[in-house]
Amino acid sequence: MKNKIYLCIIAILIPLTILSFKKVEDKLEVKDELYVRLKLNDEIITLPINDYLIGVVAQEMPASFNDEAIKAQIIASRTFALYQLQYKDYLTTGDQAYITMEQMKQKWDNEFDTYYNKIKNLVEETEDLVLTYDNELIKSYYYAMSNGLTEDSLIVFNEDLPYINVVDSSYDNSSINKFLTEIKISKEDFCNKLNISCDSINITNRELDDSNRVLSITINNKVFKGTEIRSLLGLRSTDFSITIDDNVTITTKGYGHGVGMSQYGANGMANDNKTYDEILKHFYQNIEITKYNV
């Protein structure tokens, strides 16, 4: 009889023990394995962080990139995710892009096995590595391609992050077909998007910041921030110039907000035999690369 009672108690306690592992405020840890919660297609799912990182890197960086650049991306993505989870219950694809395995198969087709295993192995090689500043996780912003220099976080995100400053990223211009792009739009469309009169278009006071991006610009006596123009016109970056003739021609350099690590810059550094830690310590200053303490 006593044995039956003990078995009943054990049967009750086992599921409770399992549940106790699964509920942790900002992250989930089961037997030393880190899990994250992700909102995907209006559903919140729980998955191992390594699986999450494979889905992030598969979407965020070309899988054909140099291994060292992908390692840098993995560590930056892991850090960014864990930083966010200090303040929220789950991640979204607005925090970092993410695709499922089925979407990877569609994206890579016959190269799925090659690219999936490549990223999976690199995730495992960099297991638990994160970026810290003053023993705290950093907000490891990254983007596609710089204009040759990175941007100050204060200008774009109004955050004075001590580990993100303007640094050289000249590799971006070495072999990228779309480093320099040009678009043409009608004057009417241009004026409507900026909510200005189209009787004439006068551009003055184009002020640049330390990274040669547009800090502010005056159009028809209306002052715009460079970030505002980029958003209103859907530009690739805030390094832009505007020419007015029959239409409006806008030329941009780079792609993205410019804060933190340039992905194409990282790949250029990797192709020049720089290691992932050299890449990360270039784009994020005075940081440490350490094992995350779960």
Secondary structure, 3 states (H helix, E strand, C coil): CHHHHHHHHHHHHHHHHHHHHHCCCCCEEECCEEEEEEEECCEEEEEEHHHHHHHHHHHHCCCCCCHHHHHHHHHHHHHHHHHHCCCCCCEECCCCCCCCHHHHHHHHHHHHHHHHHHHHHHHHHCCCEEEEECCEECCCCEECECCCECECHHHHHCCCCCCCCCCECHHHHCCCCCCEEEEEECHHHHHHHHCCCCCCCCEEEEEECCCCCEEEEEECCEEEEHHHHHHHHCCCCCCEEEEECCCEEEEEECECCCECEEHHHHHHHHHCCCCHHHHHHHHCCCCEEEECCC
